[in-house]
Amino acid sequence: SGAHPRAWIAMLLVLLWAVRLLHNYFRREGWNFGLREDWRYADMRAAHGKLWLVSQFFAVSLAQHGMLVGLTMPLQPGMAATGAPLNFLDAMAVFVCLAGITIGMFADNQLWEYMQRPDKPLVLQTGLWSYSRHPNHLGEQCWWVGLLMLGVAAKWRWWPICFGVMFNHPLDTFVTLPLIEDRMLKKAERAHAYRDYQLKTPLLWPFLRWPGAVTAKKTL
């Protein structure tokens, strides 16, 4: 019966997201592939010693493969020829997906421009980075929520296709971002400026702060 219009929409969105992400990766790595190791894994190897081979299997390989399968599960109903007709939720999904891609693009471009400056300040606090301490992660989280909405629009069932978002987003917010925050505070010359940045800029969502977060940081 031919491809569903939603399938074409999903494919175009995924291609747009992938091209943007791939360009940012190669630009950041100086157009090399796999030249540098992710600092989080390097830190884990140093901390775990001989247990690294075991811990990386569960914490990196197994967990991330499960997460990626879960995050892409909405594509199955979203691209099915038997999906429901296009509806209002599809329009909302496209909007959220494009918003996520756009936020991520601007955040990564601003970070790239900042890193190229020889006279850059200790902390990037302009553009989207003045509204969120991690706008690139905010854009990525929005993207996956939009993709989930596309799958829901096709079959109107959240479970089990919401597994990936339910797994990835808390992990990103409560594990990955704190690791980045700790890394930003390790350099003595940057620690004070970054603590000031923490006090006036939300972690992820603009205008949304965790209760007591400011008070806790003031005691540092």
Summary of the structure (lengths in Angstrom):
residues: 220
radius of gyration: 19.4
end to end distance: 62.9
largest distance: 63.8
contacts: 633
relative contact order: 0.13
helix: 72%
strand: 0%
